Amino acid sequence: MRKGPYFLIQAVLSLFITTMVWYMHLNFLDLAVNEETLTGTTLSPFIVILIGGAFYLLLTIVYIIIGVKRLDDWRPWVLVVNIVIHIVMFGLGFIASAFFAAFSMLNGGPQLLQ
């Protein structure tokens, strides 16, 4: 596999996963803030972000291992590019999830951003 498609697939997959993790985090955070009593949903945002972060870290490691074995002309700088892509997509996933939450709210979905 060439480097261009490898990095593109990595960026798209990372953006999708981080957007879903952040959106679930916002959803559970909304439940926790709007609960009248302290229940299990109060800790849900932290559990979601921890499990999502661990899953994302695992995805990063697996994707790097796959890249070492499948990528033509692998060099050590590819590792740095992988990490940078995952860090940038983690931030962009938060922005995309906020946009998705706002769009959902405008169309009658859960009102996560109040």
C-alpha positions in Angstrom: 0.0 0.0 0.0 1.2 3.5 -0.8 1.5 6.2 1.9 -1.2 8.5 0.5 -4.1 6.0 0.7 -2.8 4.7 4.0 -2.8 8.2 5.6 -6.2 9.0 4.0 -7.9 5.9 5.3 -6.4 6.5 8.8 -7.6 10.1 8.9 -11.2 9.2 7.8 -11.5 6.3 10.1 -10.0 8.3 13.0 -12.4 11.2 12.4 -15.4 8.9 12.3 -14.5 7.1 15.5 -13.6 10.3 17.4 -16.8 12.0 16.3 -18.9 9.1 17.6 -17.0 9.0 20.9 -17.3 12.7 21.5 -21.0 12.7 20.5 -21.7 9.9 23.0 -19.8 11.9 25.6 -21.9 15.0 24.9 -25.0 12.9 25.1 -24.2 11.3 28.4 -22.9 14.6 29.8 -26.3 16.1 28.9 -28.0 13.2 30.8 -25.7 13.7 33.8 -26.3 17.5 34.0 -30.0 17.3 33.6 -30.6 14.4 36.1 -32.6 15.3 39.2 -30.8 12.8 41.4 -27.4 11.3 41.4 -27.5 8.0 39.5 -25.2 5.9 37.4 -25.6 8.4 34.5 -23.6 10.9 36.5 -20.4 9.0 35.8 -21.4 8.0 32.3 -19.6 10.8 30.5 -16.3 9.9 32.2 -16.7 6.2 31.5 -17.5 6.9 27.8 -14.5 9.2 27.4 -12.2 6.7 29.1 -13.4 3.7 27.2 -13.5 5.7 24.0 -10.0 7.0 24.6 -8.7 3.5 25.3 -10.3 2.2 22.2 -8.9 5.1 20.2 -5.4 4.4 21.6 -5.7 0.8 20.7 -6.9 1.7 17.2 -3.8 3.9 16.8 -1.4 1.1 17.9 -3.1 -1.5 15.7 -3.1 0.9 12.7 0.6 1.6 13.2 1.4 -2.1 13.4 -0.6 -2.8 10.3 1.2 0.1 8.6 4.7 -1.3 9.4 3.7 -4.6 7.8 1.7 -3.4 4.8 3.1 -0.1 3.9 5.6 0.1 1.0 8.8 1.8 1.9 8.0 2.3 5.6 10.3 4.8 7.4 10.4 6.0 11.0 8.9 9.4 10.1 5.6 7.6 9.2 5.2 6.8 13.0 5.4 10.5 13.8 2.8 11.3 11.0 0.5 8.6 12.4 0.6 10.1 15.8 0.0 13.6 14.5 -2.9 12.5 12.4 -4.5 10.8 15.4 -4.0 13.9 17.7 -5.4 16.2 15.1 -8.4 13.9 14.4 -9.1 13.7 18.1 -9.6 17.5 18.2 -11.5 17.6 14.9 -13.8 14.8 16.1 -14.8 17.1 19.0 -15.6 19.9 16.6 -17.5 17.6 14.2 -19.5 16.1 17.2 -20.5 19.6 18.3 -21.7 20.4 14.8 -23.5 17.0 14.6 -25.2 17.7 18.0 -26.2 21.2 16.8 -27.6 19.8 13.6 -29.4 17.1 15.4 -30.9 19.6 17.9 -32.2 21.8 15.0 -33.9 18.7 13.5 -35.7 17.6 16.6 -33.0 15.4 18.0 -31.6 15.5 21.6 -30.7 19.0 22.7 -27.2 18.4 23.8 -25.9 22.0 23.4 -27.9 24.2 25.7 
